[in-house]
Structures are given as structure tokens and as C-alpha cells.
Amino acid sequence: MRRSLLLAATLIAAAATLPVTDALAQGRRPSGDDKQQEDAAKKKKRDEEWGDNQAPLPQLRNAGPCPFVKVLYDAGRYVEFKNGKEASADVGYSGEIQGISAGCAYKDDQPITVGMEILFEMGKGPLAEGDTKTYRYWVAVTKRNQAIIDKKYFDLPVKFNPGQDRLYVTEQIAQITIPRANATTSGSNFEVLVGFDVTPQMAEFNREGKRFRLNAGTVAQAGTPTQK
């Protein structure tokens, strides 16, 4: 498992590797329209790589379809309430799973292996204590719409810079192994679920569709949560 903070330098490096346009490749000095098109292409590339909708990881030639990979709705967001109050002014740390990219591989009667990259957005509310927080999340493998086969927990430490109230973090899970009963068992029989380790109060808050901004309460006045 590898961890990396999503920093501006990463985006700059990613933008620098973008292919040049045909006009530049031919050595012609770009016009104003060409520059706008190039900037738009770079922005689109950044949005595709780090936005809410991430592109899937490369797929290999498999014996069948991959398992379904998704965020469990009840555990997709983490909102830490202080004093037991569901108010923006009483939020400590918060977080949200913004997207998952996944790919799988298997053939013959071999187990299914799944690789994942998870994009988190973390927030620091008005009652957060300090600049560091260790979030906990889990990855579970289930038979589709049935019981859990395996579930593993992971710790995700983050650090907010002075004055920073939100940040992005990516987590890479190199391999999840799912045994198969025989060669005819396809990946569509399984699901891989991801979620935060939440309290019953947090789960109910999510289940009812309530939400705050990730930096809730840092600017706006206290209020009641809005319905999604």
C-alpha cells in the first residue's frame, strides 16, 4: 500500500507531460486560440486525473468481468461531531471518498486480483484539535449482495498546513486477492466495498442524506445540516 499527498506540484508535473498540439509539433508559433485550446486540454486532463470521476485503471485480459467496486453510502463520508450536536459549528474533522479507480486480473482457475486507487478529500472543522488526524477506513470483499468474505482496516494519517482547512489524499492498494471456487466463477459474483470507519451517529447522518461542507463552520455561521 502506497500513500501520497495530492499537492500542486503533482498537478504541475502531470500537466507538463501532456502531449503538445499538432501546431506546436510542426514548429509553428501558437496563436491566442491555440494557447486557449492547450490550456483547456491541460485543465481537462487534470480534472480527469484528480476530479470526482477518475478513469479506471488499465484492465488486463481476464476470464470474465471484474468485481463491482464501490463506496458504501452509509460510510462514504466522515463527519466528526463534538458535544453530540449535528451543527456545523460543532464539527471536528471530516472526510469524503471522492472516487475510486480499480482494475482486476484473473485467468483459468486462478484467484482474482484487484488493484485500487482511492481519492479522499479531508476537511478540518472549527472544533478540530491540532493539525494532524489519523482517519481509519476499510476495504471489504463480499459475495454480491450477500455476506462479507473478508474485511481489512487501514490507517490514513494526514497533516493540515497552517491555515489549511481541506486537502486531497490518494491511497493505492496494490492487490486484493479473491479466491474462486472454480474456473467458471467470474468476478461479477463479488463486490469490493470501501468506507470510513464511522460511528452509528455518523452512519445515520449519511443514511439520511445530510451533509456539511468539508470545512463546515470555519467561515459560515452555525446552522442545521442541509438535505442532499
Secondary structure as UniProt FT lines:
FT   STRAND          2..5
FT   HELIX           8..16
FT   HELIX           22..25
FT   TURN            26..27
FT   HELIX           32..50
FT   STRAND          68..71
FT   HELIX           73..75
FT   STRAND          77..81
FT   TURN            83..84
FT   HELIX           88..90
FT   STRAND          91..105
FT   TURN            108..109
FT   STRAND          112..124
FT   TURN            126..127
FT   STRAND          132..143
FT   TURN            144..145
FT   STRAND          148..159
FT   TURN            162..163
FT   STRAND          166..178
FT   TURN            183..184
FT   HELIX           187..189
FT   STRAND          190..196
FT   HELIX           200..207
FT   TURN            208..209
FT   STRAND          210..211
FT   TURN            214..217
FT   STRAND          226..227
//
